């Protein structure tokens, strides 16, 4: 390693180690997806529209402003993982679906708290929705 490379490595290391953690909130709002959810036979025969709202409190070092998702909680990756979860199985209760979504979000240790709101849209006449809202925290082991 030459002197310049060594100096840059030490500078990057000291910047990373002393960089204070920042807090910010990311959110996904009014995302409508098809899900197999419900206890009634007609709900188990075909997927139904549900609305998902997610708010994640993130704590991490401030990311560099660059075209890379390595330092951030990537919205696209989060959406893809939740979509795969929702489409991958039947949930009898929206409570268990909300819990599974929260757990999926908390797999990223930078997410300290997540609020998940899930609504069934076709349940009420004349529109509207009914659902559940939960808040979960990163477990401290």
C-alpha positions in Angstrom: 0.0 0.0 0.0 1.5 3.4 -1.0 1.5 6.4 1.3 -1.4 8.1 -0.4 -3.6 5.0 -0.4 -2.7 4.4 3.3 -3.5 8.0 4.2 -6.9 7.8 2.3 -7.6 4.5 4.1 -6.9 6.0 7.5 -8.9 9.1 6.7 -11.9 6.9 5.6 -11.5 4.7 8.7 -11.4 7.7 11.1 -14.3 9.4 9.4 -16.4 6.2 9.5 -15.6 5.5 13.2 -16.3 9.0 14.4 -19.3 9.7 12.2 -22.2 10.2 14.5 -25.3 8.2 13.9 -28.1 10.1 12.3 -31.8 9.5 12.6 -34.3 9.8 9.8 -37.7 8.4 8.8 -38.5 6.6 5.6 -42.1 5.7 4.6 -44.2 3.9 2.0 -47.7 5.2 1.8 -50.9 3.9 0.3 -49.3 1.0 -1.4 -52.2 -1.3 -2.8 -51.2 -4.9 -3.4 -53.1 -8.1 -3.9 -52.9 -10.5 -0.9 -54.4 -13.8 0.0 -55.8 -12.9 3.5 -58.8 -13.8 5.5 -60.6 -16.5 7.4 -63.7 -16.8 5.3 -63.9 -19.3 2.4 -64.6 -16.5 -0.2 -61.4 -14.7 1.0 -59.3 -17.8 0.6 -60.5 -18.4 -3.0 -58.9 -15.3 -4.6 -56.5 -12.5 -3.5 -58.0 -9.2 -2.5 -56.7 -5.6 -2.5 -55.1 -4.4 0.7 -53.4 -1.1 1.4 -50.1 -1.0 3.2 -48.5 1.9 4.9 -45.0 1.6 6.5 -43.0 4.1 8.4 -39.4 3.1 9.4 -37.3 5.0 11.9 -33.7 4.5 10.7 -30.5 5.1 12.7 -27.2 5.0 10.8 -24.2 7.0 9.6 -25.1 9.6 7.1 -24.7 8.0 3.6 -22.6 9.5 0.9 -24.5 11.2 -1.9 -23.7 8.6 -4.5 -25.4 6.3 -7.0 -25.3 3.3 -4.6 -27.7 1.7 -2.2 -25.1 0.0 0.0 -25.2 2.7 2.7 -29.0 3.2 2.9 -32.2 1.4 3.6 -33.1 0.8 -0.1 -36.8 1.4 -0.7 -36.8 -0.9 -3.8 -35.3 -3.8 -1.9 -37.7 -3.3 1.0 -40.7 -3.2 -1.4 -39.5 -6.3 -3.2 -39.0 -8.3 0.0 -42.5 -7.3 1.3 -44.1 -8.1 -2.0 -42.6 -11.5 -2.0 -43.8 -12.1 1.6 -47.3 -10.9 0.8 -47.6 -13.0 -2.4 -45.8 -16.0 -1.0 -48.5 -17.3 1.4 -52.0 -17.1 2.7 -52.5 -15.1 5.9 -55.7 -15.8 7.9 -55.4 -12.5 9.8 -54.3 -9.1 8.8 -52.7 -9.0 12.3 -50.3 -11.7 11.4 -49.6 -10.2 8.0 -48.8 -6.8 9.7 -46.5 -8.7 12.1 -44.7 -10.5 9.2 -44.2 -7.2 7.4 -42.8 -5.5 10.6 -40.4 -8.5 11.1 -39.3 -8.2 7.4 -38.5 -4.5 7.9 -36.6 -5.2 11.1 -34.3 -7.6 9.4 -32.3 -4.5 8.5 -30.6 -3.6 11.8 -30.5 0.1 10.9 -34.3 0.2 11.2 -34.9 0.8 14.9 -38.7 1.1 14.8 -41.4 0.3 12.3 -45.0 1.2 12.1 -47.1 -1.0 9.8 -50.7 -0.3 8.9 -52.6 -2.9 6.8 -56.2 -2.3 5.5 -58.6 -4.6 3.7 -60.2 -2.4 1.1 -63.1 -4.5 -0.2 -64.6 -5.2 3.2 -66.7 -2.0 3.7 -69.5 -1.0 1.3 -68.9 2.4 -0.4 -65.2 2.3 -0.1 -63.0 2.9 2.9 -61.0 0.3 4.7 -60.6 -1.5 7.9 -57.4 -2.7 9.4 -54.7 -2.8 12.0 -51.8 -0.7 12.9 -48.8 -2.0 14.9 -45.5 -0.6 16.0 -42.5 -2.8 16.6 -38.9 -2.1 17.8 -35.6 -3.6 17.0 -34.8 -6.1 19.7 -31.7 -5.5 21.7 -29.9 -8.7 22.3 
